[in-house]
């Protein structure tokens, strides 16, 4: 159990375009989903916390108008990188939690490359 | 704000040697969680410790939670090549959502066969 999928796994886009990444909890209802960014050989940087039916809470320094998050249901959250630039190239990982203990289950990640 | 520190940042061992990574929080934690990320993969939840002084074992892995609930350690006995990866500790964000975690920077373990 506790499987989280992410799509796409890899995406290459041109500068100025937008990219949508989907995160789904496959076998449980996620009360909360998180979006992280990870640079090579670095730790996880939390970008935002997403709760179903409400606005996402963004971490300091993360532009909410650039990284749009929609949490339409208890099993789906999306992250849209708008007007992408090369500096947005990174590994984006979502996680989901549905338990009182708060452990997080991570998706396989999306490698975004902006050319 | 809350900080979670991990040492060492990197550790290279010969297969069969033991390995330990240490985690320290700037604040008292309600629980500590450990995750493993294989190269090219995503973090995978390993375990959660809740009680002061708690010790849990998973085969060759031993997890400890300090008496003051501010530090933790992960010890691997007789490492194998399958243990390669980055080990992260994480604690709930103090003062905020119980679900939000603050992650340490991780310890990258490499094992020489």
Interface residues (C-beta under 8 A of the other chain):
Chain A: X2 X31 X32 X34 X41 X42 X43 X44 X46 X49 X93 X95 X97 X100 X101 X102 X103 X104 X105 X106 X107 X108 X109
Chain B: X31 X33 X35 X41 X42 X43 X44 X45 X48 X88 X92 X97 X98 X99 X100 X101 X103 X104 X105 X106 X108
